[in-house]
């Protein structure tokens, strides 16, 4: 595979890997060995487990540095109130149920959402990554929410940061605790911040 612009083969077709870090040849080869067993639709199915990618210390630091650049000039309140984070209705329900043990129909308060945004800002450790049918990885960050240790899987795309999972460190499986957020950093932010790490 070409490390600069690698192609990941699928059961039908292929995807081009373009992310915030480059993968090593061994990492790409391990993905390719399994990626050909399913179509992209099958990989993206909610019941399909992704492939774990063990990151090097340098890769972990690069991912953390990138995340910090994205949120460096924004407060948690701004992330919520300026619509840099969008919460699909089903994701809001999951948040209350999984992190607060409340009924899923109870809507989180703005203060609770701000605390979750602060957890993104405060996250200071990258644990590992996962590939699941797309041209990029999701990265597992460790942080705290209301004094509880949590894991968050962040996906970086062009001018967008998406949180795909929020899991209490001590609790049910992450499959059960799946949690999806919408856009984290809007294109408007990209236009306003010419020094943004998303700039091509």
C-alpha positions in Angstrom: 0.0 0.0 0.0 1.0 3.6 -0.6 1.5 5.0 2.9 1.0 8.6 1.6 -2.4 7.9 -0.1 -3.3 4.3 0.9 -6.2 2.4 -0.5 -8.1 0.1 1.8 -9.7 -2.8 -0.2 -13.2 -4.0 0.6 -15.3 -7.0 -0.3 -16.7 -4.8 -3.1 -14.8 -1.6 -4.0 -12.3 0.3 -1.8 -11.9 3.4 0.3 -9.0 5.9 0.4 -7.5 6.5 3.8 -7.2 10.2 4.5 -7.0 11.2 8.1 -5.1 13.5 10.5 -2.3 11.0 10.9 -0.4 8.6 8.6 -0.6 4.9 9.4 2.5 2.7 9.4 2.7 -0.1 6.8 2.0 -2.7 9.4 -1.1 -0.9 10.6 -2.4 -0.6 7.1 -1.7 -4.3 6.3 -3.6 -5.4 9.4 -6.6 -3.4 8.3 -6.4 -4.7 4.7 -6.3 -8.3 5.9 -9.8 -7.9 7.5 -11.3 -5.1 5.4 -11.8 -7.4 2.4 -14.2 -9.6 4.4 -17.1 -7.1 4.2 -18.6 -4.5 2.0 -18.6 -0.9 3.3 -22.3 -1.2 4.1 -21.6 -4.3 6.2 -18.7 -2.5 8.0 -20.9 0.5 8.8 -23.8 -1.6 10.2 -24.4 -0.8 13.9 -23.8 -4.4 14.9 -20.5 -4.8 13.2 -17.4 -4.4 15.4 -14.6 -2.2 14.1 -11.0 -3.2 13.9 -8.7 -2.0 16.7 -5.7 0.0 15.5 -2.9 0.2 18.1 -1.3 3.6 17.8 2.3 4.5 18.4 3.1 7.1 21.1 3.9 9.6 18.4 0.6 9.0 16.7 -1.3 9.4 20.0 0.4 12.7 20.6 -0.3 13.9 17.1 -4.0 13.1 17.6 -4.1 14.8 20.9 -2.3 17.9 19.6 -4.8 18.1 16.7 -7.8 17.9 19.0 -6.3 20.6 21.2 -5.8 22.9 18.2 -9.5 22.5 17.3 -10.8 23.6 20.7 -8.0 25.9 21.8 -9.9 29.2 21.4 -13.4 28.0 22.3 -15.1 27.6 25.7 -17.4 24.7 26.4 -20.3 27.1 26.6 -19.5 28.4 23.1 -19.3 24.9 21.7 -22.9 24.4 22.8 -24.4 27.8 22.4 -22.8 28.6 19.0 -23.9 25.2 17.7 -20.5 23.8 17.2 -21.9 20.6 18.7 -25.2 19.3 17.5 -27.1 16.5 19.3 -29.4 14.3 17.3 -32.6 13.5 19.3 -31.6 9.8 19.8 -28.2 10.8 21.0 -29.6 13.2 23.6 -31.7 10.4 25.0 -28.7 8.0 25.2 -26.7 10.7 27.0 -29.2 10.9 29.9 -29.7 7.2 30.2 -26.0 6.2 30.0 -24.3 9.0 32.0 -27.1 10.0 34.4 -29.1 6.8 34.9 -32.2 8.9 34.0 -35.1 7.9 31.9 -34.1 8.3 28.2 -37.0 10.6 27.5 -35.6 13.2 30.0 -33.8 15.9 28.0 -30.3 16.9 29.3 -30.1 20.4 30.5 -27.9 23.0 28.7 -25.5 22.8 31.7 -25.1 19.0 31.3 -24.3 19.4 27.6 -21.8 22.1 28.4 -20.1 19.8 30.9 -19.8 17.2 28.2 -18.3 19.7 25.8 -15.8 20.5 28.6 -14.9 16.8 28.8 -13.9 17.1 25.2 -11.7 20.1 25.9 -10.2 18.5 29.0 -9.4 15.1 27.4 -5.7 14.7 27.7 -5.0 11.1 26.7 -5.6 9.1 23.5 -5.9 5.3 24.2 -6.2 3.7 20.8 -8.1 3.9 17.5 -10.6 1.9 15.4 -11.3 1.5 11.7 -14.9 0.7 10.7 -15.4 1.0 6.9 -14.5 4.6 6.2 -11.5 6.5 5.1 -10.5 7.6 8.6 -10.3 6.3 12.1 -12.2 7.0 15.3 -9.9 7.8 18.3 -10.7 6.8 21.9 -10.0 9.7 24.3 -10.1 9.4 28.0 -11.7 12.2 30.1 -14.0 12.8 33.0 -17.7 13.9 33.3 -19.2 14.9 36.6 -16.2 13.3 38.3 -16.6 10.0 36.5 -14.0 8.6 34.1 -15.4 8.2 30.6 -14.2 7.2 27.2 -15.1 9.1 24.1 -14.5 8.1 20.5 -13.8 11.1 18.3 -13.8 11.2 14.5 -12.1 14.0 12.7 -13.2 14.9 9.2 -13.0 18.1 7.1 -14.1 20.9 9.4 -16.1 18.5 11.5 -15.4 16.7 14.8 -18.0 13.9 15.6 -18.3 12.1 18.9 -19.4 8.6 18.1 -19.3 7.0 21.6 -19.4 8.1 25.2 -18.9 5.3 27.6 -18.5 5.3 31.4 -15.2 3.6 32.2 -17.0 1.5 34.8 -20.2 0.3 33.3 -21.9 -1.8 30.5 -20.2 -2.5 27.2 -19.5 0.3 24.8 -21.9 -1.3 22.3 -24.7 -0.8 24.7 -23.6 2.7 25.5 -23.3 3.9 21.9 -23.7 7.6 21.6 -23.6 9.8 18.5 -23.2 13.6 18.3 -23.5 15.8 15.3 -21.1 18.4 14.0 -18.6 19.7 16.5 -16.8 22.3 14.5 -18.9 24.0 11.8 -17.6 25.3 8.5 -18.3 28.8 9.8 -15.6 28.3 12.4 -13.3 27.1 9.7 -13.8 30.3 7.7 -13.4 32.5 10.7 -10.1 30.8 11.9 -7.7 31.0 9.0 -5.1 29.3 11.2 -7.4 26.3 11.9 -5.7 22.9 11.7 -8.5 21.9 9.2 -7.1 24.4 6.7 -5.9 22.6 3.5 
